[in-house]
Amino acid sequence: MYKRRARILFLATDPADGACARRAAQTLGAKWLEPVGDAHDTPIDLIISLDADAACGPLPQGVPHKHWPIGEPRAEDIRRRVAGLVGGMRLLAAVDDSGPPA
């Protein structure tokens, strides 16, 4: 089902939140996710904003956007949401018995 890892751009006004999301993607979803630094680095598949101010900025056209209103404790909530994203990808891949991308 998946031919490559999903390229995800995490947007946050607090740099610590963005770094936390990228670390979580790298540790919890290394086989599934590729966090990218900005929209100019590489083509991206999904934008996830972690706070309302980040969601209000200009976003690249044609790229799906999700907003995760992060609760306290922030790092724990970010990790939980990334784990849920990875779990959903695993579930979809299990439908056709394909596993993570090569």
Buried (B, 14 or more C-beta within 10 A) or exposed (E): EBEEBBBBBBBBBBEEBBBBBBBBBEEBBEBBBBBBEEBEEEEBBBBBBBBEEBBEEEBEEEBEEEBBEBEEEBBEBBBBBBBEBBEEBBEEBEEEEEEBBE
